[in-house]
Amino acid sequence: MQIRIITPQLLKMEFNQRKEEGCDVGHLDQEILEVESLSEEEGKGRAEKLFRELEDLSLAADFPYHEPSDLGEIKAARPDGPRSKEASIDESELRNKIHGAWLGRCAGCMLGKPVEGWHRRRIEEVLRRVGAYPLDGYFPPESFKSEELKQPWRYYKSVTRGGIDCSVRDDDTDYPLLALHVLETVSRPPTSADFVSEWLDHLPYHKVYTAERAAYRNFVNGILPPLSATVVNPYREWIGAQIRADLWGYVCPGEPERAAEIAFQDARISHVKNGIYGEMFMAAVIAAALASDDVEEILQIGLSEIPSDSRLAEAVRNTIEWSTSDSSWQDTWERVMAEYGHYHTVHTINNAACVVLALLHGKKDFTQTISIAVMCGLDTDCNGATAGSIIGAMLGSDGIPGSWSSPLNDTLMTALTEMTTVRISDVAARTRKASEAITGGR
């Protein structure tokens, strides 16, 4: 029997999650607030009881969304789509685009690292005080005052202008490299069981967070997918799966449906509903970006792979509409926050909207795109990395200014066992080779 320790914080997060999923939780509100006032012993028992009550709730009859977590049901709920994007891309250009996607992901991640979790207005404030707003390069180190720092100064130096000499370790770059290793190991479309095995073999537990840490804990306790995504995991619709999408797009150029299907197998080990859709959507967008230079087209293709009546699909559609009509990205950001700002700063939905508005307002300019994604705030390293990956796939490595790529020195650091330092160019070449296991050499 699994031993569960439910803290007041976990209980509150589960309460919010069930509310967002469409359950009527109002009758438990006061009881959950009172748990914190109880003694430790009383609180544990009461928190466990309330947590179980939350788990047992059904969706409210008037909840307007349809959000399945089963692949067959997801496919039945999605709109019509091309499923594949025919395009004639010669091999050298495809390799250039995959290399660009990797470089874009690394550069965007590095850009967002110093301000991860910050609000947009705080980012603007620190940039304005050094005359660097709007962003057009890595953060100047003088942006940050010592009394504001949560990390040692050596950390900020390694991720700011003049101090960068590689793409430093981050989960946003660990995951696509881990996914590549899965493909190289199994040489076929991977299953959820393959991902579980890979995590346990190569991913340190203390380098995973929120939903991934909950899922990892479940793996160790013998709880496997899909239950691993739901057992004491109030983070199951947060951004963790969305940041694992990229490799599936890279290895499925012009094949968004195939990319989304693999993304599902990965996402379901730690996420449900919109958490799954985030990975499927971004994987499909990246696959399409390798075959199209039309931003709105690739976003529509991404939407065609997730349920049309989901909260994520609605948020993406709204953000596309707002971005098309608004004169500035700040105006669109205000609308996004008014509608979706209640979600946690590392939720899938609000962060996906930031990536979408960055792509549209960035107008296919690499610098503008990743800079807007980061200036939006929230999960800045994740959003910079995802936006950079997509625009990098569209532009190719030749389209990424040297001011972004050169400081990385073609070097990516990781936390993965037996893969601590890799060359970005080598990883890009390996990615193209690994795609043969998925596409049959296409």
Secondary structure as GFF3:
##gff-version 3
##sequence-region A 1 442
A	DSSP	alpha_helix	8	21	.	.	.	ID=ss1
A	DSSP	three_ten_helix	26	28	.	.	.	ID=ss2
A	DSSP	alpha_helix	29	34	.	.	.	ID=ss3
A	DSSP	three_ten_helix	35	37	.	.	.	ID=ss4
A	DSSP	alpha_helix	40	55	.	.	.	ID=ss5
A	DSSP	alpha_helix	71	77	.	.	.	ID=ss6
A	DSSP	alpha_helix	91	112	.	.	.	ID=ss7
A	DSSP	three_ten_helix	113	115	.	.	.	ID=ss8
A	DSSP	alpha_helix	120	128	.	.	.	ID=ss9
A	DSSP	three_ten_helix	141	143	.	.	.	ID=ss10
A	DSSP	three_ten_helix	146	148	.	.	.	ID=ss11
A	DSSP	alpha_helix	153	158	.	.	.	ID=ss12
A	DSSP	alpha_helix	171	186	.	.	.	ID=ss13
A	DSSP	alpha_helix	192	202	.	.	.	ID=ss14
A	DSSP	three_ten_helix	205	207	.	.	.	ID=ss15
A	DSSP	alpha_helix	210	220	.	.	.	ID=ss16
A	DSSP	three_ten_helix	227	229	.	.	.	ID=ss17
A	DSSP	three_ten_helix	242	244	.	.	.	ID=ss18
A	DSSP	alpha_helix	246	250	.	.	.	ID=ss19
A	DSSP	alpha_helix	256	267	.	.	.	ID=ss20
A	DSSP	alpha_helix	273	289	.	.	.	ID=ss21
A	DSSP	alpha_helix	295	303	.	.	.	ID=ss22
A	DSSP	alpha_helix	311	325	.	.	.	ID=ss23
A	DSSP	alpha_helix	329	340	.	.	.	ID=ss24
A	DSSP	alpha_helix	348	362	.	.	.	ID=ss25
A	DSSP	alpha_helix	366	375	.	.	.	ID=ss26
A	DSSP	alpha_helix	380	395	.	.	.	ID=ss27
A	DSSP	three_ten_helix	397	399	.	.	.	ID=ss28
A	DSSP	alpha_helix	402	405	.	.	.	ID=ss29
A	DSSP	three_ten_helix	406	408	.	.	.	ID=ss30
A	DSSP	beta_strand	411	413	.	.	.	ID=ss31
A	DSSP	beta_strand	421	423	.	.	.	ID=ss32
A	DSSP	alpha_helix	424	434	.	.	.	ID=ss33
A	DSSP	alpha_helix	436	439	.	.	.	ID=ss34
###
